[in-house]
């Protein structure tokens, strides 16, 4: 394979992937994010998804949200993806396709909802960096607590003009996704949630939270809208949890998870648990699986590649073999969805 074609899917893989897609998507491009989604980053950069941070459509406030949606850059990305070409910042998604792990490919996040040419149907906010934790695999880019010890910072760009631009999109979106930082600590997010509840109450609101923040305001908010929660949990052992999620206390998290699980069950919502897979918690995956089952939650593992010191693949072959042998003999529950 030439360097030029390194990240272009073969026709055979593309056909196999399309064969298992939703019927209405079988003849559409391999990833629909450039036709459905906008994502706003803390520095103002605007992208189309949570896995491509390098291909920017422009930077707010110099480029407006609607301007980015109508830009030549998004059209250029659409043209690439239409050819199953992942070279415009989408390289991270290529290996799963190449390995035919179709249930795990990131474009699955964009298979739902019909597209709207005039507006995105998904808005993804990663503009918040307020966070109470200092997770070892995180950085000052996403956590204000880590950033306290650094000289770097962010200019305050998410003002009333930003909110007005967001508010124009809200009547047209089907889902709004929020991550951070910790979303429940960001006051701008609360304003967006209030606007969604006021003008588009059926809109799905997905929140990626560390699960450590819960109060009466949040409980009232959740009961008022179509909220869906994903909770980041990287260990069940309290000591390992605190070593990874610095400032976090597992007993407090566990109490909150019980509330979130009950809320999700009462409202017929899917509760998600997300876990970072890294060497620091390599003995915890089965325990996290059992914990997800206990709380009637789905689970997603995300492999950590940065910082390198936390990545699984830097471990010695002997250590990796030991982990594999341990998991090989564990009995996975067969009477649950997981």
N, C-alpha and C positions, 0 to 999 in steps of 0.2 A: 504494500500500500504506500502510495506517495504521501509526502508531507501534506500536500494540498488536499488529499482526500481522507486524511487521517480521522476526521470526526464526521464523516458522512456515512449514514447507515446503508448497508447493502439492501438491495431490493427484497431479498429473501427474508431478512429480519423484519423489515418494514411490513411486509405482507403478513408475517406471522403475528406481529403485534396488532395490526389492524383487525385481524380475524377475531380477536377476543375483546375488542372495544365495544362500547355501546353502539347499537345499530346506527343511530343518527350521526356517529362520529367516524364510522369506518372509512369513509372516503375523504376525510378532512386531514389537514396537516398533522404531523406526529405530535406536536405540542400546540395547544390552543392559547397558551398564556399571552402571546403578543396580540391576540384578537379579543381578549377578555379582561385583562388585568393591568392595573397600575400599582406600583409599590413606591412608597416614599421613605427614604433613608434619613438618618439623623443629620447628615450634612447637606440635605436638600436634593441630593441626586434622586432622579426618578428612573426606575427600572420597571420591568414587567413581572418579575417573580422573585421568590425568596432564595433561589439558587443561582441567580445570575446577578452579581453585584458589579461586574466590570463593564457591562454594556449599558451606558447611561443614555437616556433619551434627552437629557438636559438637567439643569440644576435650578431648583426653586431658590429665590424668587425671580432669577433672570429668565427662566422658562416657566410658564404657567402650566397647570395640570392639563387643561384642555389642549394647549399648544403641544405638549408632549404627546398626547394621545393622537393628534393629527400630524405628527412630525414625519419628515422624511426618514428619520432614524428608525422609527418603529416599522415603517413600511419596508425598510431594508432588512430588518430582522425577520419580518414576516416572509419576505422573499427567500431568505436562507432556510428558515424552518420549513417552508413549503417543499424544499428539496431534501428534507431530512438532514440538513447541514447544521452541525452544532458549533461551528467555529466562532460565532459572534458571542462569546462569553458563556455558551451553554455546554462547554466540554465536560463539566462535572456530571451531567446527565447521561453522557454517552456510555460509560462502562456498564451500567445496569441494562441498557438496551443490548449492548454487545453480548452480555452474559445471558440474555433472554429472561431476566428477572422482571417480567412485565408487571407483576403485582406490586412491585416496589418502585417503579419508575416515577420520578417527580411529576411528569405531566399529568398523572392521574388526578392531581389537585385541581386541574382545570378542565376536566371532562364534563362536569355538570354545567347546566344553564346554557340556553341559546345565546349566541353573541348579539351584541347591539353595536352597529357600526358607528353610531353617534357618540356613545359613551361606553366606558368599561362596565362590565357587570360585576367585577370584583375590585374592591379597593383594599390594598394591603398597607397598613401603617406599621412601619418600624422606625418611626420618627422619634419615639420616646427613648430616653436613656436613663431616666430616674430609676434607681434600683437600690434595694436594701442589702443585696448580697454581693459578694466578691468571689464568684465562682472561679475555680482555678483554670478552667478552659475558656473563660471569658476574657474581655479586655476593656480598656478605657473607652473603646468605641461604643460599647453597649451598656456599660455600667457606670453610673455617676459615683458609686461608692469606690470603685477602683480608681476612677479618674481624680478623686480627691488628692491622691498622692502624686499626680502628674501635672505637668505644666500645660498639657493640651486641654482644649475645651471646644465648645460649639458656640457659634454666634446664634443669638436668638432670632430665628427667621420665621418661626411658625406663629404668625400673628393673625389679626382679624382678616387680612386679605387672604391668607392661606385658608382659614376657616370658610370664608365666603366661597372660595373656589371649590372646596370640598362639598359645601352645602349644595352647590349646583348639581353635583354628581349624585347626591344621595337618593333622589326620587327614582333614579334609573338603575341602581345597583341591586343585585340579588344577595350579595354577601360582602361583609366588611370584616377584615382580619386584622388583629392587633397583637403586636409583640413588642419587645423592648430590649433592654430594661424590663421593668415590671409595670405592665399596663395600668394596674390599679393605683399606681402612684402618680400618674400623669393627668393633670387637670384638663389639658386640651382634649384628651381622649374622652373625658366625661362630657365635654361640650358636643363632641361628635355623636356620642351615644344618645344624648338627649335629643339631638336633631333627628337621628334615625327613628327613635321612639315616637317622635312627633309627626314625621312626614312619611316614613316608610316602615311601619311597625312590623311588617312580615319579614323584613330583611334579616337574614341570618347574621349574627354577630359572633365571630369566633375569637376567643381570647387565649393566648398562650401565656400562662401565669406560672410563677414559681410556687404558688400555693400558700405562701406564708402570710399574705395580707387578706384579712377578712374582718369586716365590721358591719354595723347596721346599715350604713350607706350602700355598701356593696350588695348586701342581701336584698335590700329594697330594689336596687337597680336590676339585679338578676331576675327578680320576680316580675319585672315590668316589661321584659322584652324577650326576644328569641335568641337568648345567649347560649353558646356552646363553649365548653371549657376543655382546654388541654393543659395538664399540669406536668411540670418538669420535675422528675424524680429520678435521681441517679444512683440511689442506694437505699436499702431498707435498714441496714445496720446503722444505728444512730451516729457512731463514731466516724464511719466512712462518709456518711451523708454530710456531717459537719466539716470534715476535711475537704470535701469537694465543693460544697455550697457554703462557703465561709460566711458566718453570721447566722446561718440557718440552724434551727433546732427541729429535729425530726418529730418529736412528740407534738409540737405545735402544728407542724405540717400535717401529721396524721389526723389530728382533730379536725383541721380544715378540710382535708380530703373527704372525711366522712360526711361533712355538710355538703360539699360539692357533689358527692355521689348521690346523696339523698335528693338534692335539688334536681339533678339530671334525671333520676328515675321518676320522680314525681311529674316532671314536665316532658317525659318521653324524649329526652335528649341523649346523645351519645357522649359519654365522658371519655376523654383521652388521657393517656399517660405517655409522656415522651421521655426517653432516657438517652443520655449520651453514652455511647459505647467507647470506653477507653481503658487503658491499663490500670487506672486507679480504682475502677469498680468491676474488674474482669471476673470477680467471684460473686457478683451480685445479680447477674442477669436472670437467673432462675428465681431468685427471691423477688425481684421486681415483677416477673411474670405472675407469680403466685399472688402478689399484692394487687396487681391489676384484676385478676380473677376475683379476688375477695371483694373488690369495690365495683365489680361489674363494669370495668373499663376496657377500652381497646388500648393497644400499646404499639408504639413506634420506637424503634432504635435508630439513632443517628450516629454514624461513626465519626469520631473526632480525628481530624487530620492536623489541626492547629489548636494550641501550640504542639509542636512536635514531641515535646517531653511527655505529653499525655496520650499520644497516639498508640494504639495497639500494635501497629506494624513495626514500631521500633524495638519491641520486646525480642528477646532471644528466641531462637527456634525451640529451645528446650522449654522455656516458660510457656510459649504458645501451645506446645504439644501437651504440656501438663493441664492447661485449661481445657483443651479439646477433650482429653481423656476424662476429665472430671465431668464435663457436660454430657459426654457420650452415654454415661450410665444413669443419668437422671431420668426419671419417668415423667414425661410431659402429661399433664391432665388431659384426659380425652373426653370429658363430659362438659367442657365449656367451649365457648366460641374461640377462645384463644388457643 
